[in-house]
Amino acid sequence: MTILRILDYLLFVPALLYAAYLLFFALMALTYRSREDSVTVQPRLFRKMLVLIPAYAEDFVVKEAVHSFLAQDYPRERYDVCVISDHMTDQTNQELAALPVILEIASFPEGSTKVKALNLGMKTLEGYDVAVIMDADNTVDVSFLSQINHAFDRGSRVVQAHRKAKKTNTPFQVLDALSEEINNTIFRLGHVQIGLSSALIGSGMAFEFGRFKRVLSGLESVGGFDKELEHVYLRDGYRFDYLQDTFVYDEKIRRPDDFARQRRRWLSAQFVYLRRFGPEIPLALLKGRFDYLDKILQTAMPPRVLFLGGTFLLALLVLLMSPGASVKWWALWLSVCAALALSVPSNLWNRNIFLAFLYLGQAFGLMFLTLFRLKGANRKFIHTRHGD
């Protein structure tokens, strides 16, 4: 019985720390107040921007993304849109070529990746101040680039915009939207509210052009390139700002099979970067690089749905073995639920969210099975379909 009690606490203590982490940053996010000067203050200058849209087999959605940028209120001569077309049809390429964009046709014999596509797009382009990284399924409001420019006016060197769901028509789109907003609240807004860096997310990001081009040329990521970017920039002392009121509308996962495919790619990247950067924890602690240390610790954290389901199952198991000892587990599980509930925006609390909760068990099962299918997942690009 003593061994079981020791094992119980060995599991409970790290789980408690993780739950406290989630709850603390969820509460910190509540202190945010919207800025009213994001589009009303006259900019000091209109920076020259390059919008990069890598598009792998995204024929259904890429043109909508391009048109949302061609409709910006930002001076047209101060930005260019570059689409890197990979595995798209001749018809789509012809339609894109007829638009006022820079079109690069990609062909990667050894396999496609987002890093390769971005490097191809930037290879011959110079003279820009800011690189804006998007996905082919993203759309933005007309003032998006103006708000990015204002952020750089305020001194930002790396910014992450607020990515949110375009549609929530299916249960898995709702769950994916919830996951996105929980991460926005805890790992972005909550962090910047106490002076730490926002997490990056792979699109809706903007960087100082020259530095980004140099960093990108040294990356070889297959999946999770944003995680490698985070570690490289944070290790060099950069800070990431978060624009809560600057929106990027993102196509969410509609089907369980796409959900499993996407999460397999994310989990694989998480393990890869934990092995790579985890050994740097002592040095980061010694040098007081708390932003970088926090990022490495985030890489070690299990996904929220696995943690929520895992703590629930552990609470049940301990209840069967020792009802008294299970009280702390139920309290921990409820605190996790509270942290996640606080992180969900009010507009998502509707009938659909409660219907989507019925699929949480399936999502947990898919994520759990994915843990046993990670081998080789980071050696080959795993595409997630959008819009079809």
N, C-alpha and C positions, 0 to 999 in steps of 0.2 A: 504493500500500500504506500510505503514511503517513496518508492521509485515512481509510482504513478503520480504522487503529489509533486515530486520534483519535476517530472515531465510536464505536468499541468502548468506549473509556473514558468518553465522554460519556454512554453508556447505563449503563455498569457502576457508576459512582460513585453516582448517585442510587439505583440498585437496591441497592447495597451498604448505603447508609444506611437504606433502608426495611427490608431484611432484618435489620440490626442493631437497629433499632427494635422489630421484632416479637420478636426473640429476647430482647432486654433485658427487655421487659415480661412476656414469658412466664416468664422466670426470676424476676422480682420477685413474680409471683403465687404462686410456690412457697413464699414466706416466710409466707403467710397461715396463721393459726391461728384456729379457730372461737371465737366468743364464746359463753360459757356463761350470760351474764346476759340474753339477749335476751327471755326470757319468765319468768324466775324472780324478777327484781327487781321489787318493787312500784312501779308508776308513780307519779310525783309528782301527775299529774292525768290524767284521761281526756279527751283533746282531742275536740272535736266535729268529726267528719269527714263529708265529702261524697264518695261514690264515684260517679264519672261514667263511664257506659258508653255511648258512641256506637255505634249498631248500624245499619249500612247493609246491608239485605237479608241479615240474619244470623238468619233464622228458625230454622235448624237448631241453632244453638249458644247463642243469647243466654239462653235460660231456664236452662241449666246454669250459666252465668256468674252470673246473678242469684241462684240458689239457693245457690251457694257463698258469697256474701256474706251472705245471710240466715241462714246457719248459723254465723256468726262467734262466737267466745267473748267478743268485745268487748261492753261494755254496749249493749244495743239502742237505748236512748234517746240514745246519744252518736254515732250515725252514721245517715245516710240514703243510700239508693241511688237514683240518678237515671239512668234509661234514656232516651236520645234515639233514638227510633225513626224511621228514614228508609228509605222503600221496603220496609217490611215489611208482611205481610198483616194484614187485619183480625182474623183469628183469633189471630195472635200478639199483636197489640195488646190484644185482649180478655183473653187469658190473662195478659199482663203487668199489665193494669189491675186484675186480681183479686188481685194480690200487694201486699204492703206496700212499694211503691216509688213514687217520683215518676216519672211517665211524661210525656214531651214528644213530641208527634208533629211531626216536622220536614217542612217543605215549602220547598225552596229553588229558586225558578224559574230562577235563574242557575247552578244546579249545586251539588251537594253537596260538602262538604269536612269533614274532621274538626274543623278550627278553627271552622267555622260551627256544627257540632253542639254542640261544647263551649260555645261562647258562648251558644247558645240554652239549654242546660241550666243555665248559671250566671246567666243574665240577671236573674232575679227572686229568686235565692236568696242569703241573707245569714246571718250569725251563725255561720259555721263557722271552725274554726282550720286545718284541713288539707283540701286537695283531692287526691283519689286518682284517677288517670287509668288506666282499663283499656280493653282491647278486648273486643268482644262474644264472642270465642272463648276468653277467658282464664278460668281457674278458679284458686282459691287454697286454701290450707290454713285450718283454722278459726282459727288464731292469727295470721293475716296482719295484720289491723288492729292487734292488740296489739303485734306486732313493729314496725310502722310507728310506733306511739305511743312505744315505747321508743327508737327512733332519734331522734325529736324530743326526747325527754327528755335524750338525750345531747348535744343541741345542734345536730342537723342541721336545715337549713332546706329542703333539696331532697334527696330520696333516690330511688335506682333499685333496685328489687328484682331478684332473679335470675330471669330468664325462661328457662324450659327447655321442652323438647318434651313434649307430652302423650303422643304416640304416635310410633313410628318403624317403621311397617309397610311403607312403600314406600321404594325407593332415594332418591327425592328428599326424602322426609321425613327420612331419615337425613342426607343432605347438608345440608339446611336446619338440622337440629338441630346438626350439626357446626359450621356457620358461626356459629350463635348462640352456642355454647359457646366457640368460639375468640375471638369478639368479647368475650364476658363475661370471659374470662381476660386478654386483652391490653389491651382498651380500658376495662375496668372494674376488675377486681380488681388487676391489675398496676399500674394508675395510682394507685389509692387507697393502695396499699402504700407508695408513696414520697411521698404527700402531694398528688398531683394529683387533679383531678376525674375521676369516672367519666363515661363516655359515657352519654347517655340513649338510650332505645330506643322511645319512643312509647307504651308501656303499662307497668303496674307501677311508675308514678312517683307520687311524693307531693310536694306543694309547700305552703308557707305560703299559706293561702287568699287573703288580701287582695291580696298581691303578684301571685300567679298570675292572679287575675281581671283585674287591671289590665294585666298583660303580654299576656294572651290577647286582650283586646279590641283591641289594636293589631296583631295578626297577621293576615296575609292568605294564609297558606300554602295551596297546593293539595296538594302532596305534601311529605313530610318535615318536618312541622311541628315534630317533636322537634329537628331540626337548627337551625331558626330559634330555638326556645326556648333551646337550648344557647348559641348565640352571644349572644343578648340578655342572658341571666343572667350568663354568664361575663364579658361586657364590663362588667357592673355590679359585678363583684367577688364574685359568689356562688360557692360550692363545692358540688359534687354528691357526696354519699356513696353508697356501694354496699353493699347488704345481701346478701352472698354466701349466707347461710343462710335467706333469706326468699324463698320460691319463688312464681313465677307460672307456671302451666302453660298453654302456648300451642299452638294447633293449627298444625302445620307444613304446608308446601306439599307436596301429594301428586303433582301432575302436572307434566310439563315445561312445558306452556303456562302454567300458573299461576306457575311459577318464573320464566319469561321476563317475564310481565306484572308481577310484583312487583319484579323486578330492574330493569325499565325505569323504574318509578316511583322507585326508590331512586337509580339512577344519574342520572336527570334532576334530582332534587332536589339531588344532590351537586354537579353542574355549576352549578346556579342559585346555590347558596349560596357556592360557590367564587368565582364572578364577583362576588358581592355583598360578601363579607367578605374576600376575598384581598387587596385593596388596603390593608387595615388591618394587615397584618403588620409594616411598619416602626414604626407607632405602638405596637403591642402590645409589640414588642421594646424600644422606647425607654422605655416606662413599666414594663417588667419584669412584664408580665401574662403569665406563662408558661403558666398554665392556658388563657387565651384563645388565645395563640399556638399551643399544642399542638393546640387544637381546629381552628384554621384549617388547620394542616398536615395533620391527619387528613382534612379535607375534600379535600385535594389528592391523597391516597393512592388508588391503584387498588384495587378489590376484590381480596380474597385469591385467589380462584380465577383471576382474570385475571392477577395477578402470578405465581402459581405456574405456570400454563400458559405465560405469556409468557417467563419466565426459562428454562423447559425448552426451548422452541422456539429461543430465542436461543443457548442452550448447544449445541444440535444444529447450528444454522447456523454458529456459530463453529468447531465441531469439523470441519465439512466444509471450511472455508476455511483454518483455522490451528489444528491440533490442540493445539499448545502453549498458545495463547492461550485455549483453551476450558476449561483447568483451573480458572481462577478462577471461571468461570461455573458449572461443575458444583459447586464448593465452595459458591458462593452459593446455588445451588438446594437443595443438601442442608441448608444452614443454615436456609433457609425451611421445608423439610420438618420439621426438628427443632423449630423454634419452634411450628409448627402442631401437631405431634404432642404436644409438652409441654402444649399448651393444651386438649387433649381430655380430659375427665374419664374416669376408669377405667371407669365403668359403660357408656360408649359403645363401649369396645373389645370387640367381639364379632363373631360371624360376619357380622352384617348390615353392619357398617362396611366389611368387605373386599368384600362384594358391591356396596355403594354406590360404592366406588372405581372400579368398572368404568364408572360413569356420569359420572365426572369430566370425561372428554372431551366428552360431550354438554353438560354444564353450562358448560364453558369455551366451547364453540361458541355456545350460546344467549346467554351474556353478551357474547361478541365481536360477534355480530350485533346485539345490543341497542344497542351503541354507535352504530350507523347508523340507529337508529329512535327517537332521543331527541327529535327535533323535535316540539314541541307536547305532549310528555308531561306537562309541568308546568302546562299550561293547563286540564286536565280531570282530575277525580278518576278514578283507575284502581282499580277494586274487585278484590280478591282473594277468591275464594270459599273458604268454610270449611264443613266438615262435611257437604256433600251428596254 
